[in-house]
Amino acid sequence: MKRLIAMLSLAVAATACGARQVEVKTGPQPVSEVTLRVTNNLSQATNIYVVNGGSDIFLKQVAAKSAESMNVPGISAGATVGLKATPIDGSRSYTRDNVTLSGLYEWQVP
């Protein structure tokens, strides 16, 4: 009987210490409430940023002489932010301050 108890104890201990299968999933991505449409009138590609709380959040690079729509992640509708566009050569920046984002906001650079 002692031998049977000892074997059962070992079997339970081995099962408890064995590898467990773990499934890791990414949760659903939050849908942005705000869309920014940028028309880049410059002759070179431009990097677009939202400035929130003093931090630049890169959104997308918009090709020369084209327009792009982009979601603005992490910014709630009604938030007041800044917008910044920097041509890829870094020659200057174009900004727009105190922009209240809601739904679709359109911005032309320059």
C-alpha positions as CSV (number, residue, x, y, z in Angstrom):
1,M,0.0,0.0,0.0
2,K,2.8,2.4,0.8
3,R,4.4,1.6,-2.5
4,L,1.1,2.5,-4.3
5,I,0.8,5.8,-2.4
6,A,4.4,6.7,-3.2
7,M,3.9,5.9,-7.0
8,L,0.7,8.0,-7.1
9,S,2.4,10.8,-5.3
10,L,5.3,10.8,-7.9
11,A,2.8,10.6,-10.8
12,V,0.9,13.7,-9.4
13,A,4.1,15.6,-8.8
14,A,5.4,14.9,-12.3
15,T,2.1,16.0,-13.8
16,A,2.0,19.2,-11.8
17,C,5.6,20.1,-12.7
18,G,5.3,19.2,-16.4
19,A,5.1,21.7,-19.2
20,R,1.8,23.5,-19.7
21,Q,0.5,24.7,-23.0
22,V,0.0,28.4,-22.9
23,E,-1.8,30.3,-25.7
24,V,-0.9,34.0,-26.1
25,K,-3.1,36.2,-28.2
26,T,-3.1,39.9,-28.9
27,G,-6.3,41.6,-27.8
28,P,-8.4,43.5,-30.3
29,Q,-6.7,46.7,-31.4
30,P,-8.6,49.8,-30.4
31,V,-10.3,51.6,-33.2
32,S,-9.2,55.2,-33.6
33,E,-12.0,57.7,-33.3
34,V,-10.0,60.3,-35.3
35,T,-8.8,60.3,-38.9
36,L,-6.4,62.9,-40.2
37,R,-6.3,63.6,-44.0
38,V,-3.1,65.3,-45.1
39,T,-2.5,66.8,-48.5
40,N,1.2,67.2,-49.1
41,N,1.8,70.0,-51.6
42,L,5.5,69.8,-51.3
43,S,7.9,68.3,-53.9
44,Q,9.2,65.7,-51.5
45,A,7.9,63.2,-49.0
46,T,6.9,64.5,-45.6
47,N,6.7,62.8,-42.2
48,I,3.5,63.6,-40.3
49,Y,3.3,63.8,-36.5
50,V,0.7,64.5,-33.9
51,V,2.1,66.5,-31.0
52,N,0.4,65.5,-27.7
53,G,1.6,66.4,-24.3
54,G,4.9,67.6,-25.7
55,S,5.6,64.3,-27.5
56,D,5.7,63.8,-31.2
57,I,3.8,60.7,-32.3
58,F,4.8,59.6,-35.8
59,L,1.7,58.7,-38.0
60,K,2.9,58.2,-41.5
61,Q,5.0,59.4,-44.4
62,V,3.1,61.1,-47.2
63,A,4.5,61.1,-50.7
64,A,5.2,64.3,-52.6
65,K,2.2,65.9,-54.2
66,S,-0.3,63.4,-52.8
67,A,-2.9,63.0,-50.1
68,E,-3.2,60.3,-47.4
69,S,-5.8,59.5,-44.7
70,M,-4.5,58.1,-41.5
71,N,-5.9,57.0,-38.1
72,V,-4.6,58.8,-35.1
73,P,-4.2,56.1,-32.5
74,G,-4.3,57.0,-28.8
75,I,-6.1,60.3,-29.3
76,S,-9.7,60.6,-28.4
77,A,-12.2,62.6,-30.4
78,G,-12.3,66.1,-29.0
79,A,-8.7,66.2,-27.9
80,T,-6.6,69.3,-28.6
81,V,-3.2,68.5,-30.1
82,G,-0.6,70.0,-32.4
83,L,0.2,68.8,-35.9
84,K,3.7,68.7,-37.4
85,A,5.0,67.9,-40.9
86,T,8.7,67.5,-41.6
87,P,10.0,67.0,-45.2
88,I,12.4,64.1,-45.4
89,D,15.4,66.4,-46.0
90,G,14.7,68.0,-42.5
91,S,14.9,71.5,-44.0
92,R,12.1,72.8,-41.9
93,S,8.9,71.9,-40.1
94,Y,5.3,73.0,-40.7
95,T,3.1,73.1,-37.6
96,R,-0.5,73.8,-36.7
97,D,-1.2,74.3,-33.0
98,N,-4.3,73.9,-30.9
99,V,-6.1,71.6,-33.3
100,T,-9.2,69.9,-31.9
101,L,-9.5,66.5,-33.6
102,S,-12.9,65.1,-34.1
103,G,-14.0,62.5,-36.8
104,L,-12.1,63.6,-39.9
105,Y,-9.7,66.6,-39.8
106,E,-8.1,67.8,-43.1
107,W,-4.7,69.6,-43.2
108,Q,-2.8,70.9,-46.2
109,V,1.0,71.2,-46.1
110,P,2.1,73.9,-46.6
